Amino acid sequence: MMPLDSADLMKARDRLRSGGVVAIPTETVYGLAASIDSDQGLKKIFSLKERPFFDPLIVHVSSLKQAQSVAREWPPLADFIARWFWPGPLTIVLPKAEHVNSVITSGLDTVAIRFPSHPLAKDLIDLVGTPLAAPSANKFGRTSPSTAEHVRTEFPDEDLLILDGGPSDVGVESTVISFHGSDEIRILRPGAVTKEDLEAALGRTSHSARVVSAESSASPGHLKHHYMPKVPLVIVETVPDEKTIKKIAKDLSLKNIVNARELTLPDEVEQAARVLYAEMRRLSDEGADLLWVVASASRTGGLWTAIWDRLTRAASWNLGSVEKPESAQKSPEKHE
């Protein structure tokens, strides 16, 4: 990590104010940011990422006041959850204010809002003076970046300003929630703020809301095919033998697999989340032509829910106990 000074932030501020895009660090993963007031910058995000316009962006703010300015409604339950978990790795989906660009929301009537805890992200939003829309700083559907170097490898030919804030502390994307009435919190995408965390917070107040899982198109990263490494990743029940490897190769229409590598994660769940994407990238870059990970019944609940969500969406084939992604039948060319 190179030390940042005020000149770096001012350069980033000027680029964003003039309709440009800047890669920024957050505690979850690195983001590709543009001012929410810049139609040019917002469209450039989609162009750089090769991202379809039906996948909404998250608006990043540096205060509750900014968050309220982009939402048409701010219900009491949202206010309680925001004050409890922000700044942090939680995104809240609410009805959007009329002025919020429909490019950000993919034409939906809702907007996803997050108050990141990374000090550089907050300082930059303060300097720009407007919230920033920022999906992960990678090509669409690929593994998210958790370091500045990961961003550089994603966009080697682009004149992209990258603020290096060091490795991301969390390592997986934010939890995304919405509300159904005044008594239900829906987890649209699992993340570091877990179902258990939300229930514990509610238990310390008079709120009687329940917390449920409910996938939705209102959430970024909701597609079955997402977070994929450069080479196929498969989920297996046990360590695969040569026969299983050959079956995987045949099912995925792959040529001979000569370097199948295991994706291993630490037992400590927060550390596992922190290194997940970096390990997927490292193994791919070291010449693996197939990655495999063993499904584990003991690694469930809490933050493991988010980790397995990402692994399942990243998998080309699932022979383990985790639900098989719809993308399992895609051709191997998707990984090149």
N, C-alpha and C positions, 0 to 999 in steps of 0.2 A: 504493500500500500504506500503510495506516494503522499506526503503530507499536502493537504489542501490549504491554500491561503485565501484571503478575501478576493484576490484577483481571479481565482478559478471560479468562485461563486458568481462574481460579477459577469464574467464571460458567459457562464451558463444562463444567468438572468437575461442578459442582452439577447442571447440566441433564442430563448423562449419567447421573449417579448416581440421579437421580429418574425415569429412564425416558424421557428426552427424546432428541432427535437434534440433532447439531451438524455443520455442514459444516467440514471440516478440510483444510488444505493437506498435500500430500505432494509428493515430488519428481517423481512421475509425473503424476497429475492430482488434482484436488480430490475428496475423498470425503465421503459422507454417513454419519456414524458413530453407532453406538449401542454401549453396553456389551454384551458377550457374555452378561452375567448378567441382562439385562433383556428379558424376552419382549415387553413392551410396546414398548420402543424398537426391537427388531428388526422387529416387525411394522409399526411406523410407517415404517421405511425402505422396505419393500415398498409401503406405501400411498402415500407421498410420490412415489416413483419410478414408481408404476403398473407395478411389476415383477412378473412371474409368479414364483410360489414355487418353480418348478422350476429357477431359475437361482441357483446357490449364491453366497454372499458370501465375501469374503476376511477372515480374522482378522488384525488388525494388532497386533503386539507390540512391546515396547521392550527385550527381552532374549532371549537364548537360553533362559534358564530359563522364561520365559513361553511361548515357542514349544513347548518340551518338555512343558509342562503341558497343552496342548490336543491333543497327539498321543499315540496309544496306543503307537506304535512310533517309535523314533528311530534308524534304521539308520546305520552308519558312513559310508556314502556321502552321506546327507542331512546328517550332521554336518559332513563336509568341505566340501560345497557351501555350507552355511549360514555357516560360519566364513570362507569365502573371499569370498562376495558380500554378506553382510549386515553392516551395514544397507545397503539398496539396493533397486533395482527388480526384485527377484526374488521370486516366490511359489512355495512348495513345498507340494505336495499329499501328505498322509500319512494313514494310518488315524487316525480321530478318537478322542479320549478319550471315555469314556462320558458325561461330564457336559456335553459340548458340545451346545448346543441344536440339534435337527434342523432348525429354521427356517433356521439359518445354512448348513447343509450340504445343504439341499433333500432331506433324507431319505437322502442318500448315506452310506456308511460312511467317507468320507474328508473331510478338512478342508483348506482352502487357507490357508496361513500366510505372512505377510510381515512383515519388520522394516524399516519405512521409515527413510530417512536424514534426512528433513526434521526439523529440531530442534523445531519446534512440535508436530508429530505425536508425537514421542517424549516431549516434556515433558508433553503432555496425557495420554498413556497412563500415564505414571508417576504423575501426579496422581490419575487415576481409580482406579488400583490394579488394574485388570483390562484384558485385551486389548479392543480395539474392532473390531467388525465394520463394514466400510466399503466399499460399492461406490462407483462414481463418482457425483458429485453432480449428476445430470441425470435427466430423464425417460427411462424405459427405451427403449433402442434409438436414442437421440439422440446427438449429438456430445458427447463428454466435455468438462468444463470445465477449463481450465488457468489460470484466474484467479478471484478472488473475485467479480468482476463477472459473469463467465459464470454463476456459481451464482445470483446475484441475479436474472438474467434468466430462469433456468429456473424459479424459484419466487417470482414477484413477489408473490403473495398469501399466502405462508406466513410465519408468525412464526418464521423460521429463523435461529438464531444462526450466523453465518459468521465463522470466524477467517481473517483476511486474512494469508497468508504470502507474498504476492507471486506472480509468475508461476511456474508449475511448471518446474523445470530440464529435465526429460526430455521431458514433453509427450505421451507415449503411455503406455498402461497397462503394468503390469509383465509381464515374462516369467513364464509359469506352467509349472512342470515337475513331473513325477512320476517314480517309479522302478519299473523292472520287474526284480525280483530285485536282485542286487548288481552287475550289470554293464551296466545300460542306463538312461540318462536320457532321458525322453521330454519333448519340448517340446510342451505342450498349447496354448500361445498364445505367439507370438513377441513380444519386447519389447526393451528396451535391453540386457539381458544376452543376448548373441547365442549362436548355436550355436558360433561361432568362439571366443567368450570361454570357454564351458564346456569346449570341447576343449583350449584353451590351459591352463586351470587343471588339468585332469586330466593333461595332459602334463608338468606339473611335479611330479607325485607318482607313486606306484607303482600308482595306480588304473588299471585297464585298461578301464573302462566306455566304451561308445560312446554317442553322442548322436544321437537320431533325432527326427523330427517325427511327432507322433501326436495329432491332435485328439481331444478327449474331453468328454463332458458333465460330467466332474468339474471342468472349468475354467470360471470365470466368463468371459463374453464369447465363448463358443464358437459362438453362433448365427450363421447366414449373414447375417441381417438385423440390423445393429447399427451404431452410430456415425453414424447418418444426419443430415445437415444439414436445415435447414428446407425446402430446395428440392431437386429431383432433382439428383443427381451422376451423371455418366456418364464411363466410361473409354473413350478413343478411341485409334486407332493413329496418327493424324495430326491436325493442326489441322483442325477440321470446317468445311466450307463450308456455304453456305446450304442446299444439297440435303440434306446430312447432318443439319443441325439440324432440318429439316422431317421427316426420317425418324424422328429421335429423338422429336420431338413426337408423331408419329402412333403410334409403337410404345408410348409411355407414356400415350396418350390425353390429352395436354396440349393446351390451347388455344394460340393463337399465342404463340411465344416471342419476346419483344422485347428481352430483356437477358440473353443467354448470356454468362457470364464464365468466363475460364480460371482454374483453381486452379494457381498456380505456386508451386514450392517451391525454396528455396535448394539449390545444389549440395552444400554441406557437410551431411552426413547428420544430424549431431546438431542442427544448426540447423533443418533441415527437419522433424525430429520435433517440435522445440520449438514451431514455429509452425503445425503442421498443423491442429489443431483451431481455433486462433484465426483462421486464414485462412478456413476453412470458414464460421465464424460471421460474420466480417467481410463477406465477399462476400454472404452471405444477407441480412444486415442492411442492406446498401447497395442492396438492391432487385433483385438478380439473380433471374431466374426459372428459370435452369438453370446448373449448374456443370459444366465439363468439365476433364478432366486427361488429358494424353497419356501413354500407357504408354511406359516407357523401358527398353530392354534393358540400358542402361549403368548403371542405378540398381538393382542387385540385390545380394543378399548382405548380411550384417551387419545393421545397423539398418534398412536399406531393406526387409528382409523384413517387419519389423513395420509399417512405413509402408504397404507395399502390401497387407498383410493388412487394415489398417484401411480403406484406400481401397476395396478390393474388397468388404468387408462393408457399407460406406457407400453403394456404388453402386446406383443403380436399374437401370442397364443397362451392359453391358460389351461394347464393340465392339473393345477392344484385345486385347493378348496375355495379359492376366491372366484367370484363370478366372472365368467369369460366375457371379454369385451366384444362388442359388435364388430370391431375392426379386425377380428382374428383371421378373416379370410383374405385380407388385402395382400397385394403382390409384394415381393421383396424389394421391388424398385423404390418403394416408399422410404426405404432406409438408406438409400444411396445419397 
